[in-house]
Amino acid sequence: MTAIAHTQEQEANERFAPLLRRNKLKVTQPRLRVLQIVSEKETAISQPDLEKLLGDSVDRVTLYRVLATFEEKGILHKIFDLHGTATYALCSTDCDEHHHHDEHVHFICSACNRIYCLEDFKMPKINLPEGYQLQSIGVNAVGLCAQCRVRKV
């Protein structure tokens, strides 16, 4: 392992080990590495893209399990892109395994298919009929991201 890789591994451990422990999860290198990669992205990332970045360090089955566990525990949330591919982004610190509080708009670029979490746009309170229970809210805005808009001009 190179000195840079070792330093990155240590930083990921310091940053994400408490999150894993708080969610009663073992601190493993695959979990730390997935969290490190997702946290470094400004857009949501797909499982195939994660696989490419992880290389041989994490096998496909382990990655599926990590993503499913993180979604269940409220560590990651899943957003589907325009092609129906699941992508993942970090949840807010308010999320837990009983309720995701990532009630914000997802902007999907119609040109490059990147998904951005727009944290500044919160969902309005929804008054449900008696007996109903809200589990999640999903709002997608579709258009051109800043980079693709510049390319089109």
C-alpha positions in Angstrom: 0.0 0.0 0.0 1.3 3.4 -0.9 1.8 6.1 1.7 -1.0 8.2 0.1 -3.4 5.2 0.1 -2.5 4.5 3.8 -3.2 8.2 4.7 -6.5 8.1 2.8 -7.5 4.9 4.7 -6.6 6.5 8.0 -8.6 9.6 7.2 -11.7 7.5 6.2 -11.4 5.5 9.4 -11.3 8.7 11.5 -14.1 10.3 9.7 -16.5 7.4 9.2 -15.8 4.8 11.9 -17.9 6.8 14.5 -20.8 6.8 12.0 -20.6 3.1 11.5 -20.4 2.4 15.2 -23.3 4.7 15.9 -25.3 2.6 13.5 -24.1 -0.6 15.2 -22.1 -1.7 12.1 -18.7 -3.2 12.1 -16.0 -0.9 10.8 -14.7 -2.7 7.7 -12.5 -1.5 4.9 -15.3 -2.0 2.2 -17.7 0.1 4.2 -15.1 2.8 4.9 -14.0 2.9 1.3 -17.6 3.2 0.0 -18.3 6.1 2.4 -15.0 7.8 1.4 -15.8 7.6 -2.4 -19.5 8.7 -2.0 -18.5 11.6 0.3 -15.9 12.9 -2.3 -18.5 13.1 -5.1 -20.6 16.2 -5.7 -23.2 14.1 -7.4 -24.9 10.8 -6.6 -22.9 7.8 -7.8 -24.2 4.5 -9.3 -23.2 1.0 -8.2 -21.4 0.3 -11.5 -19.3 3.5 -11.1 -18.5 2.6 -7.5 -17.4 -0.8 -8.7 -15.0 0.8 -11.2 -13.5 3.1 -8.5 -13.2 0.2 -6.0 -11.5 -2.1 -8.5 -10.6 -5.4 -7.0 -10.6 -4.2 -3.4 -14.4 -4.9 -3.0 -16.3 -7.7 -4.8 -19.7 -7.0 -6.3 -21.7 -9.0 -3.7 -20.0 -7.2 -0.8 -20.7 -3.8 -2.5 -24.4 -4.7 -2.9 -24.6 -5.7 0.7 -22.9 -2.5 1.9 -25.2 -0.3 -0.2 -28.3 -2.1 1.0 -27.2 -1.9 4.6 -26.3 1.8 4.3 -29.7 2.6 2.8 -31.5 0.6 5.5 -29.5 2.4 8.2 -30.1 5.9 6.8 -26.5 6.5 5.9 -27.1 6.6 2.1 -30.2 7.4 0.1 -31.1 6.1 -3.3 -32.1 8.2 -6.3 -33.0 6.8 -9.7 -31.5 8.5 -12.7 -33.3 9.1 -16.0 -32.4 5.6 -17.2 -33.7 3.9 -14.1 -30.2 3.3 -12.6 -30.0 3.5 -8.9 -27.5 6.1 -7.6 -26.5 6.8 -4.1 -25.7 9.9 -2.0 -25.0 10.5 1.6 -28.0 11.1 3.9 -28.2 14.0 6.2 -27.1 13.5 9.8 -30.7 13.5 10.9 -31.5 10.2 9.1 -31.6 6.9 10.9 -32.9 3.4 10.1 -36.4 4.3 11.0 -36.8 7.4 8.9 -34.9 9.2 6.2 -35.0 12.9 6.5 -33.5 13.6 3.0 -36.5 15.5 1.9 -34.9 17.7 -0.7 -35.0 18.2 -4.4 -32.8 16.1 -6.7 -31.7 17.8 -9.8 -31.1 15.4 -12.7 -29.2 16.7 -15.7 -31.0 15.6 -18.9 -27.7 15.8 -20.9 -25.1 14.1 -18.6 -27.5 12.3 -16.3 -25.7 13.4 -13.1 -27.8 13.8 -10.0 -27.3 16.7 -7.6 -28.9 16.9 -4.1 -30.3 20.4 -3.7 -30.2 20.6 0.1 -31.4 24.3 0.1 -34.8 23.3 -1.3 -36.8 21.6 1.4 -40.1 19.9 0.8 -43.3 21.6 2.1 -45.2 19.9 5.0 -47.7 17.5 3.6 -51.0 17.2 5.4 -52.0 13.6 5.0 -55.5 12.2 5.6 -56.1 10.6 9.0 -54.6 7.1 9.2 -51.9 7.7 6.5 -48.2 7.6 7.4 -45.6 9.3 5.2 -42.5 7.2 4.6 -40.6 9.3 2.1 -40.9 12.2 -0.3 -39.2 12.3 -3.7 -39.1 15.3 -6.0 -36.9 15.4 -9.1 -36.2 18.5 -11.1 -34.8 17.8 -14.6 -32.8 20.2 -16.7 -29.3 21.1 -17.7 -26.5 21.3 -15.1 -24.2 24.3 -15.2 -21.5 22.4 -17.1 -23.9 21.0 -19.8 -25.6 24.3 -20.1 -22.3 26.0 -21.0 -21.5 23.3 -23.5 -24.9 23.8 -25.2 -24.4 27.6 -25.6 
